[in-house]
Every structure is written in structure tokens, then in C-alpha cells.
Amino acid sequence: MPDSDIQTYDYIIVGAGSAGSAVAHRLSANPDHRVLLLEAGPPSHPMSRFPFGVRSLIANPLANWCYASEPEASTNGRKIPVPRGKLLGGSSSINGLVFVRGQAQDYNTWAQMGNRGWSYDDVLPAFKRLESYEGGGDDEFRGRDGPLRVTYPDEKGPLYDALIEAAGQVGIPHVADYNGASQEGISMSQATIAGGRRMSTAHCYLDPIKHRRNLTIGTDALTEGLVLEGKRCTGVRYSVQGESREARATREVVVSAGAINSPQLLELSGIGQPERLRKLGIEVRHALEGVGENLRDHYAPRTRWAVSTPGITYNDRARGVKMAGQALRYMFTRKGLMGIPTAPIRAFVRSREGLEAPDVLLGWVPLLYETGYKLSKQQGFTCYAHVMRPESKGSIHITSADPRKPPAISFNFLSAAPDAEVTIRAIRIARALMTAPAMQAIGTTEIAPGAEKESDDDILQWVKEVGETTYHPVGTCKMGPDEMAVVDDRLRVRGLEGLRVADASIMPTLISGNTNAPSIMIGERVAEMILNAGV
């Protein structure tokens, strides 16, 4: 490509998702920085601004990469859907809208692994800087004037009252702010919803700055490879509607394509395991054994419960003409089924005595749904229960030199013995809560796994038959000082100059909860590192 056709910038950011949008927002704040932000998907989708749009986006190729995992023994030979956002805002534009930071212990563990600057005290200022939290709580832990609005949606009712009361009956306390001093307990979910609208990073980070003259946002732009000159990354190759383009970065390229696409891009560029790349006919430019390894996600079976009390779940309140009532309620008040996160209440609990912090998450969806997120005719609700910090590790690797071909995703769920043990405990905790007196008072009965599945073996087999993820893949370009690390604690790709990775792929371990908030924090942190380094 002639040099005259190559655009030059100071910084190029690949991926306009949760992290990449934050990076672009902060780096372009200096008008002297010329910034290019590339997104493989479109600018938006009509349903992405609405909380109830989740159902139409979760498997929609117009806004979603629609990946699937390889069939494995731990999934009974099933392929597991792996939705990832493919539009401005990335997965923050299609996710379940729940806002969870994780525990202080998560980040202190990263620091103890040799990652300086990633302890809880180190990352807390970034968490506060990113949010405009509209609930109560201690300002020592919460931010009030950041780009991202975080609220408690106005959702209440006898089902939630019963769940909170039942939790207390089995020893689970109520927690006022699980993103504050302590995570442990049951609470209504904090959400990236305000005024009944989704607060994605596209809306909160990019919309206010999209007219900056020093920022170029390229959509429908598939990045196909990184340009390397020796051991320095000097730019990217990408295509728009089949037309090949190239852009150069005089300072740095930041890859924020997510836990699936970031390792894919590195491998397509010749960065990764040499033998694997050579077999695909890709020239090895830089050997890094850890690229694509260390994949982790939350493997979450959905327990299902019937309720005999009429009108207590949305299966009754959102059927037939009542759904029209929900639509009118949302139109005039921005409340009701159409204005809430997918799981409006959750509990962080310890699977056994002696633990320092919760290791299990229970989350409730106030309705029963069938395959394809179709509303069930039976009144009831769903409770997913899973290990928060799984030890099982899988991998993501390309199977072709074609950037349009999806990589192979192998989760290797339950391969670490503690994950199976704690998953079984999580289901038993859910059962204990669901059969507490407060739940019996509203007529709750178990549908799945079913009371007949009582032994550990029976429960584990059921998990393999029905388990899904909670769409939190991390770790495939992990941060650390060891030989399998892909980036150092400044998120610089080891052994290369001018290249960083900043998204959920750098997490060395999975955090205790949803990954959207930590991914935005990672974008904030890398921007801070770049600006403070003056490079």
C-alpha cells in the first residue's frame, strides 16, 4: 500500500468495547493526541439503548459475534453460546446491565502474583473515576461524577421481599452496597441503567466526545493484523466493506478487542505459539506461549422454580395483553420488566465456613424462560448458581489465517476438582434458600434440577447437561511476570514495543462477579499509565 494512502495517528485503539471506549475517551482528552478507534461492528443497534433489548441482541449477528465453544465432556458434548458485542460499546451494549466490581481480594491476588499497581487500593481510584453512582453508600468507595451512570432500578415486589427474607433465614445477610466495603450478602442489583435506558460505554464514554477533531472512530472496520517492524508495533491493517486499509501509530497501539478477539488478533499477526502458527502458514514474528491460554469463565447452571402465588413473577404479569401493559408502563415511567437488568437481585455467599470471603454467586431472574429466551407459560423464576473464582482453565486459538473465521473456544470447565465441588455446594445453597419458610409461603417448588437429583453425582451430571456461562470470558492475554504471561503489569506485550492489550483478556484470574465494570476499569488504568508515562 503506498505511504500516501496510510493515515498516521499517535494512538490506535482496536476495539470500541467496555475498555476501548474508556481508553479513547481519556487519550483523546488531550487535543494534541491524534487517536484512531476501530470497531469491527456497526455504530449501534436500535435495541441496544433499551434494557429489554437483551433478548433480541443475545444471538443477533447484527450486534453480536455469536461465537460458540467446542463440544466437551463437561458440557455433555454441547456447544455453549459465547455472545460478544460487535458494535460501539462492545458487550456493554448487549449485556445484562448488572454492575459488579468484584472483591478487594480479587485485585490483591493479582498484586500478590507480581502485578504491581493492581491491588485493590491501586484500582479503587479508577473504579471511582469511571462511575456516577446514584445510590447510597460510602464515598470512600464510590464515585459520583464519572462518565458511567450506575443506579438501583426501581424494582420491588413480594418475590424480592421473600428472597431477602429467606436469605436471612439461611444465614445470608442483606448488604447495602456490594460494591462498597463488603460484598457479602443479598441485595437488589446495581445496574448500568438510568432513566430506563442502557448506559453502555458507547453512550457514556463515546457519545460525549465523538465530535472531537482529534478523534477518528471507524466502524464496520475489521482489524486483520498488527503491523510489526522488528520488535515494534507500528500500526494495523484493517478492512472496511472489503477495502483494505492501513494506519500507523507513532506512539502506541492498544488492543482492546476482548477476551476472544484480542488473542485471535495477536495470533493472526504472528504473535503466539510458534508451532501452532506455522501449522496455519502464519509467519512467526514473536513467540509468546501464553497467547490464547488461561481462559476462564463462570459456568452457571440455571435452577428453575415454580411459584403458585399468582401475579408474583413476570410470567404472569407480562403475558398477552398484560405485556402491552408492561410496554405502556415502560413508555410512561421507564419501569417494569422492560426497564430492569436481567437479574435484578443477587447474593454473594460463602460455600462453607472458614472462608475469608464469598466464593459463590446466586442470581435471580424474575421469570421462567425457555430455549431462545422465550417466556415460559408456567409461572416461576430462575436462579443461577456458580463458583465466582474458578480454577479450571481453557484456551482460545485460531484455526485459520482468515480473520473472518471464528477461533476455537475450549473452556475445559470443571477440570479443576474444586470447581465441581463448589458448584454442587452452590446448588445446595440455592435449594436451602428456595425451601426456606419465606419461599414456602409464596408456594415455591423445584422444577430443575428436580428433587430426585440429590446425590453429588446426579447434580454434577445435570450441570453438564444444562450448564451455560454467564458470558464472562477472561484471561487469554494474561498479565504477569511468569513465562505464560502475555503482558506485563503496564499491559505492554512482553518483548515488543509500542503494543499493549487492555481488556478482560489481561485478567490473570476471574473476578468475583460480572466483568463489565472491571473491564472499564482496565481501560481507565491503561490510559492513566500511558498518559503518566508520557508515551
ChimeraX attribute file (.defattr): number of C-alpha atoms within 10 A of each C-alpha:
attribute: neighborCount
match mode: 1-to-1
recipient: residues
	/A:1	8
	/A:2	6
	/A:3	10
	/A:4	6
	/A:5	10
	/A:6	14
	/A:7	13
	/A:8	18
	/A:9	21
	/A:10	19
	/A:11	28
	/A:12	27
	/A:13	29
	/A:14	32
	/A:15	34
	/A:16	34
	/A:17	32
	/A:18	33
	/A:19	34
	/A:20	37
	/A:21	29
	/A:22	28
	/A:23	30
	/A:24	30
	/A:25	26
	/A:26	18
	/A:27	24
	/A:28	21
	/A:29	14
	/A:30	12
	/A:31	12
	/A:32	10
	/A:33	15
	/A:34	20
	/A:35	28
	/A:36	24
	/A:37	23
	/A:38	27
	/A:39	27
	/A:40	25
	/A:41	25
	/A:42	15
	/A:43	17
	/A:44	19
	/A:45	17
	/A:46	9
	/A:47	17
	/A:48	24
	/A:49	20
	/A:50	19
	/A:51	28
	/A:52	22
	/A:53	20
	/A:54	22
	/A:55	17
	/A:56	14
	/A:57	23
	/A:58	23
	/A:59	20
	/A:60	16
	/A:61	15
	/A:62	15
	/A:63	28
	/A:64	21
	/A:65	23
	/A:66	18
	/A:67	19
	/A:68	17
	/A:69	18
	/A:70	17
	/A:71	16
	/A:72	16
	/A:73	13
	/A:74	19
	/A:75	24
	/A:76	15
	/A:77	12
	/A:78	18
	/A:79	16
	/A:80	20
	/A:81	16
	/A:82	21
	/A:83	24
	/A:84	29
	/A:85	28
	/A:86	30
	/A:87	28
	/A:88	34
	/A:89	30
	/A:90	30
	/A:91	26
	/A:92	29
	/A:93	33
	/A:94	32
	/A:95	27
	/A:96	26
	/A:97	27
	/A:98	26
	/A:99	23
	/A:100	20
	/A:101	22
	/A:102	23
	/A:103	21
	/A:104	21
	/A:105	15
	/A:106	19
	/A:107	25
	/A:108	19
	/A:109	17
	/A:110	22
	/A:111	18
	/A:112	11
	/A:113	16
	/A:114	15
	/A:115	20
	/A:116	16
	/A:117	17
	/A:118	22
	/A:119	18
	/A:120	19
	/A:121	12
	/A:122	15
	/A:123	20
	/A:124	19
	/A:125	17
	/A:126	20
	/A:127	23
	/A:128	19
	/A:129	18
	/A:130	25
	/A:131	22
	/A:132	17
	/A:133	23
	/A:134	16
	/A:135	15
	/A:136	11
	/A:137	15
	/A:138	12
	/A:139	11
	/A:140	11
	/A:141	14
	/A:142	24
	/A:143	23
	/A:144	17
	/A:145	14
	/A:146	17
	/A:147	21
	/A:148	24
	/A:149	22
	/A:150	24
	/A:151	20
	/A:152	21
	/A:153	23
	/A:154	13
	/A:155	16
	/A:156	12
	/A:157	9
	/A:158	13
	/A:159	19
	/A:160	19
	/A:161	13
	/A:162	19
	/A:163	22
	/A:164	24
	/A:165	20
	/A:166	22
	/A:167	24
	/A:168	17
	/A:169	15
	/A:170	15
	/A:171	11
	/A:172	19
	/A:173	19
	/A:174	17
	/A:175	18
	/A:176	18
	/A:177	22
	/A:178	25
	/A:179	21
	/A:180	18
	/A:181	16
	/A:182	15
	/A:183	24
	/A:184	24
	/A:185	23
	/A:186	26
	/A:187	22
	/A:188	24
	/A:189	26
	/A:190	26
	/A:191	25
	/A:192	30
	/A:193	25
	/A:194	18
	/A:195	13
	/A:196	22
	/A:197	18
	/A:198	30
	/A:199	26
	/A:200	28
	/A:201	28
	/A:202	26
	/A:203	21
	/A:204	21
	/A:205	24
	/A:206	21
	/A:207	12
	/A:208	12
	/A:209	17
	/A:210	15
	/A:211	11
	/A:212	14
	/A:213	11
	/A:214	19
	/A:215	22
	/A:216	18
	/A:217	18
	/A:218	20
	/A:219	20
	/A:220	18
	/A:221	24
	/A:222	23
	/A:223	24
	/A:224	23
	/A:225	19
	/A:226	26
	/A:227	18
	/A:228	19
	/A:229	11
	/A:230	11
	/A:231	13
	/A:232	14
	/A:233	22
	/A:234	23
	/A:235	29
	/A:236	22
	/A:237	18
	/A:238	21
	/A:239	15
	/A:240	14
	/A:241	8
	/A:242	9
	/A:243	8
	/A:244	14
	/A:245	18
	/A:246	21
	/A:247	20
	/A:248	23
	/A:249	24
	/A:250	16
	/A:251	19
	/A:252	23
	/A:253	28
	/A:254	27
	/A:255	26
	/A:256	31
	/A:257	30
	/A:258	32
	/A:259	26
	/A:260	29
	/A:261	26
	/A:262	26
	/A:263	30
	/A:264	29
	/A:265	20
	/A:266	23
	/A:267	31
	/A:268	25
	/A:269	23
	/A:270	23
	/A:271	26
	/A:272	25
	/A:273	18
	/A:274	18
	/A:275	12
	/A:276	16
	/A:277	24
	/A:278	12
	/A:279	11
	/A:280	14
	/A:281	11
	/A:282	18
	/A:283	15
	/A:284	19
	/A:285	17
	/A:286	20
	/A:287	17
	/A:288	24
	/A:289	17
	/A:290	23
	/A:291	27
	/A:292	31
	/A:293	24
	/A:294	25
	/A:295	28
	/A:296	28
	/A:297	28
	/A:298	28
	/A:299	28
	/A:300	25
	/A:301	25
	/A:302	24
	/A:303	23
	/A:304	21
	/A:305	23
	/A:306	20
	/A:307	22
	/A:308	15
	/A:309	15
	/A:310	13
	/A:311	15
	/A:312	20
	/A:313	23
	/A:314	22
	/A:315	22
	/A:316	19
	/A:317	19
	/A:318	20
	/A:319	15
	/A:320	9
	/A:321	10
	/A:322	14
	/A:323	17
	/A:324	12
	/A:325	15
	/A:326	20
	/A:327	19
	/A:328	15
	/A:329	16
	/A:330	16
	/A:331	14
	/A:332	8
	/A:333	12
	/A:334	22
	/A:335	19
	/A:336	23
	/A:337	22
	/A:338	23
	/A:339	27
	/A:340	28
	/A:341	26
	/A:342	23
	/A:343	22
	/A:344	24
	/A:345	23
	/A:346	24
	/A:347	27
	/A:348	24
	/A:349	22
	/A:350	21
	/A:351	22
	/A:352	13
	/A:353	7
	/A:354	7
	/A:355	9
	/A:356	8
	/A:357	18
	/A:358	21
	/A:359	21
	/A:360	26
	/A:361	27
	/A:362	23
	/A:363	24
	/A:364	23
	/A:365	21
	/A:366	22
	/A:367	27
	/A:368	23
	/A:369	19
	/A:370	9
	/A:371	7
	/A:372	10
	/A:373	12
	/A:374	10
	/A:375	17
	/A:376	17
	/A:377	12
	/A:378	15
	/A:379	23
	/A:380	29
	/A:381	25
	/A:382	20
	/A:383	25
	/A:384	24
	/A:385	28
	/A:386	27
	/A:387	27
	/A:388	26
	/A:389	20
	/A:390	27
	/A:391	19
	/A:392	20
	/A:393	20
	/A:394	19
	/A:395	21
	/A:396	24
	/A:397	24
	/A:398	24
	/A:399	17
	/A:400	18
	/A:401	17
	/A:402	12
	/A:403	18
	/A:404	10
	/A:405	11
	/A:406	19
	/A:407	23
	/A:408	19
	/A:409	22
	/A:410	21
	/A:411	27
	/A:412	21
	/A:413	25
	/A:414	22
	/A:415	16
	/A:416	13
	/A:417	11
	/A:418	14
	/A:419	20
	/A:420	22
	/A:421	15
	/A:422	21
	/A:423	26
	/A:424	23
	/A:425	21
	/A:426	26
	/A:427	26
	/A:428	17
	/A:429	21
	/A:430	19
	/A:431	18
	/A:432	14
	/A:433	23
	/A:434	22
	/A:435	18
	/A:436	19
	/A:437	16
	/A:438	21
	/A:439	21
	/A:440	16
	/A:441	13
	/A:442	17
	/A:443	16
	/A:444	20
	/A:445	19
	/A:446	16
	/A:447	14
	/A:448	17
	/A:449	21
	/A:450	14
	/A:451	10
	/A:452	9
	/A:453	14
	/A:454	11
	/A:455	10
	/A:456	15
	/A:457	11
	/A:458	13
	/A:459	21
	/A:460	20
	/A:461	17
	/A:462	18
	/A:463	25
	/A:464	20
	/A:465	16
	/A:466	17
	/A:467	24
	/A:468	21
	/A:469	20
	/A:470	20
	/A:471	19
	/A:472	20
	/A:473	22
	/A:474	27
	/A:475	31
	/A:476	32
	/A:477	33
	/A:478	31
	/A:479	30
	/A:480	24
	/A:481	16
	/A:482	13
	/A:483	10
	/A:484	16
	/A:485	24
	/A:486	31
	/A:487	27
	/A:488	21
	/A:489	21
	/A:490	19
	/A:491	25
	/A:492	21
	/A:493	25
	/A:494	20
	/A:495	14
	/A:496	16
	/A:497	18
	/A:498	20
	/A:499	25
	/A:500	24
	/A:501	33
	/A:502	35
	/A:503	33
	/A:504	32
	/A:505	33
	/A:506	28
	/A:507	27
	/A:508	24
	/A:509	25
	/A:510	25
	/A:511	26
	/A:512	25
	/A:513	25
	/A:514	22
	/A:515	27
	/A:516	27
	/A:517	22
	/A:518	24
	/A:519	27
	/A:520	27
	/A:521	29
	/A:522	29
	/A:523	29
	/A:524	27
	/A:525	25
	/A:526	26
	/A:527	23
	/A:528	16
	/A:529	15
	/A:530	18
	/A:531	13
	/A:532	9
	/A:533	8
	/A:534	8
	/A:535	12
